[in-house]
Amino acid sequence: MSLTFIETNKLPKKPSTGAGEVTEVLNQALCGAKNVLGSLRWLKSAETYNAEAAGKHQLIYLMDGKGSISLNGKPYDMEKGGGVYLGPTESASIKAANGASLKLFHLIVPQFSK
């Protein structure tokens, strides 16, 4: 078994579609991950990220900050340590609270057919 250390603080942040910044921390180029994509996302005060349903499983974990997540149009408060699993047909909207920022870990795994 090999171990790959990824210095996530040295990876470049890029503007994210919609709002905030993103950097990939888990992909084929960084560590050989062929079927998963992991990223860190940062949202500033009142910015919103939409996690669209794309036939993939998604896990979104709030590493730092405070905000809300909307599921099926209903908002829920979210704080550090909170997370949500989205199935292949589900989507969510994550918003940083006014005056706060968020750091999210977002893991995307494709849906495999049997």
C-alpha positions, 0 to 999 in steps of 0.5 A: 500500500502506498501513501500520498501526502497532498499539501492542500494549503499549497494547491492553487485556489480557483474561482468556483462556478457561481461563487467562492473558490475551489481547489481539487485535493483528490483526483487522478493527477494528485493521487491516482483516484480514477473514479472520485473527485474531492475538493475544498470549497470556500464561500465568503459572507452570503455567497452560495454554492449549488451542488447540482444533481448529476447522476453522482453521489456527493458528500458535503462536509462543513469543515469551518464556518457557519451557514445554511443548506437548502434541501428540497427548498427548505433551509437548515442551519449548518455549523462546523462538523455538519454534513449532508449526503446527496444521492444521484438525483438530489441537489442542495444549495449551501450559503455562508451566513452573513458576516461568516465564511465557510470551508467545505469538503466536497466528495463526488463519486460516480454512480456505477451500474450493476 
